[in-house]
């Protein structure tokens, strides 16, 4: 059973129905083509990770906070303190765009027949009408938060895919997006049933030109009869291989000792 239960059939190039490819699956392809192939074509996804409930709570509260200013069409104090000339973008599809599980912002790429989609956290609008893609992040670490860690390339690609999607939907989009980064403080004297956060707004200048080029590569991967290579640094593929070899060795040993066949299914 696939870890992503919403996709119940593999890619069929002859189907007239667009094949859904989410922003996170594009990132999975870039991380490990074999894991992507197993997930999308063989319907065997990676195990689900534990839900980040505290992070989700921060996301929901930030959305509520920015929505107050969205309704009033006024800048959030964070925008003012960071000198960002913008207000939260007011649009009838905002809740639809935020629905990462079922809807999100979508674009049908006719060249591949992919329905590319992603669920955004927020969109701001500058005085010149350009949209600014915004993503909320939450963590707890010593010192200031940044975007300098190698694994945070996925954060940057996330912003770029959203920029691409909004441009494909006909919106003018600024190259500069922002991360509203909440950092939980652990240096307080006591918990006292509350967690204090420092909030940073970090700009990022995106370049979404790679998205158009990656979609045909994803299609080629799905159509391939060969198993794609393992991604550099993938921890899932070596585990699958090691587990498979151990199970096969155990099965052969059991058959040799008992003369019967042992199933590991």
N, C-alpha and C positions, 0 to 999 in steps of 0.2 A: 504493500500500500504506500502510495506517495505521501511524503510528509506534507506536501501541499495538496490537500484534498479537493481544492476547487478545480483543478485540472484533471478531468477524468478520461481523457483520450489523448493519444500522442499526436504529433504534428502530421497532418495529411496535406501534401502539396496540391492535391486535386480538390480539396474542399473549398467551397465558395465562402464559407464562414471564416471571418478573420480569426487568426490564432492569437490568443492573448499572450503578450510578453510584457511583464511588469518591469518597472525600474529596478527592482531588486534582482530580477532574473538576468537582466543585462549585466548587473554587477557580478552575479554568480558566474556568468560566462567569462567575464574578464578575469575572474579569480581562478577558475578551474573549468576548462571545457568539458572534462569528463564528468564532473559532478553535474554540470548543466545538462549534458546529454542524458545522464541517468534520470535526472529530475523531469525534464520536459518530454523526452522521447520514450524512455523506458518506464516512466512514472514511479521511479524509486528515488525519493528525495532524501536529503540529509535529515537526520533527526531534528525535531523541533527544539529550539532553545527555550529556556525558561523565560516567562514573560518578565519584562522589566517594569514592574508595577510602580515603583517610585518614579522612574523616568516618565512613565505614562501619566502619572498624577501631575508632574511638573508641566508636561505638554498641555494637559487639559486646563490647568489653571492659567497658563500663559495665554492660551487661546481665549479663555473667558475675559482675561484682562485686556487683551488687544481688541476683542470684540466690542468692549465698552466704547473704546475710541473709534472703532470702525463705524458704529452707529452714530456717533456724534460728529464723525468726519474731522477728528482732531488728532494731532500727533501724540503718541505715547511719550511719557517723560524720558524713556530711554533714548528715543529718537532725538529729542532736544539735547540731552546731555552728551550725546555723541556727535552732534552737529549734522544729523541726517535730515535733509529736507524731504519729508515724505509723510504720508498718513496711511493707515491700514486701508487696503483696497476694498471698496464696497461693491459686491457683485452678487447677483441672485444665485449663482452656482457655487458660491464659496463652500457650502457644506458638502456639495457633491464632489468638489475637488479634494476635499479633506478625507473623503471616504476611501481609504486605501484598500480595504478588503473587497469592496463590491463595485466601486465606480472610479473615483479619482478623475484627473484630467486625462483625456484620451486623444489619440490620433491614429487613424487608419493609414498605415504606410502601404500603398497599393503595390509598390514594387515587390514587396515580400509577402503581402497580405497579412501583416502583423498588426494587431491592435495594441499599440504601445500605450502604457498608462502608468500613472503614479499618483500617490496621495500626498498632497503638500501639507505643510504646517501653516504657512501664512504667505500672504502676498501684500506688499506695500506699493504705493504709487507716488512717484515724484511729481513735482509741479509741471514738468514737461509732458506728463502722461505716460512715461515709461513705467512698466511694472518691475518691481524688485522682488526676487524670490528669496524667501526667508525660511530657515529651518531651525527648529528648537533642539538643543542638546542639553543633556544633564549628566553630571558626573560628580565625583568627590575625590579631589586630589590635592596634594600640597602644592602651593604656588599657583601661578596664573595658568589658565587654560590657553591652549593654542591649537593650531592646525598643523603642527610640525611633525607629528609622528607618522612613520611610513604607512601604517594601517589607515590613517585618516584620508588617504586618497579616495576611499569609498564615499566619504562625506562630500568631497569636492565633486566627484562624479555625480552624486545625488543632485546637487544644485544644478549641474550642467544639463542633466536629463530633464529636469523640471523647466529650465530655461528653454530648452529645445521644444518641449511639449507646448509651452505657452506661445512660442513663436509660430509653431505649426498650426496653432489655433487662431492665428491672425493678430496676436497682441504684440505691441512694441515692448521689448524687454531689455532692461539694462544689463550690461555685462557683469556689473557688480551685484552680488547677492550678499546676504548677511546670515551669520549664525548667532542666534541668541543663546548664549552658553551659560547655563546655571551650574555653579560649582558649590556643592554642599560643604559647609564648614565643619571641621572636626576639632577645631581649637577652642570651642566654647568650654566653659567650666562645667556645664551639666547639660543633659539632654532637655529636661523640663518639658517633655512631650511636644517638642517642636524642633525643626531642623532649619537652620539659617543658611541662606545661599548668597553668594556673590554672583552678580550677573554681569557678563561681558557681552558686548556686541562686536563680533569679529567680521570684518569685510573679507570677501573673496571674489576675485575677478575670474569669472568662468569663461571657458571656450568650448562651446558645444559642437564644434565642427566634426568631431570624431563620431558622433551618434549616427549620422547618415551612413557612414562607412562601416559601422559595426553590424548593422542589421543584415546586410547580405552575407556577412561572415557567420552570423548566427543561423541563418537559413541554410547555408552550406553545411554547417555542423549537424543540423537536424536531418539533412538528407543523406549524410554520409553513412556508408555501410561499415566503415571502420570505426572502432572505438577511439574517441579523441584522446589526446595526450593528457597526462596529469599536470595540473597547474603547479607552478613553482610555489613551494611553501604550503601546499594543500595538506591538511592533517587527516582528512577523511579518507582519501584514496589509499594511502599506505595502511590505514587501519583495516579497510575492507579487504585488502590483499592479504594482510597478515592473518586476519580472522578466517578468511576463506581457506588459506593453506593449512591452518591449524585444524579446522573442522574436517577438511578432506583427509588429513593424516589420521585424525581420530576415527573417522569413519572406516578407513582401510584397516586400522588396527582392530576395531570392533568386529569387522567382517572376518578378519583372519582368525580371531580368537573364537568366535561363535559360529561362524559359517552362515550367518544371517546378515541381511542388509539393514543398516541403521539409517533412519531418516532424521535430518536436522531441520526439516521444515516445520 
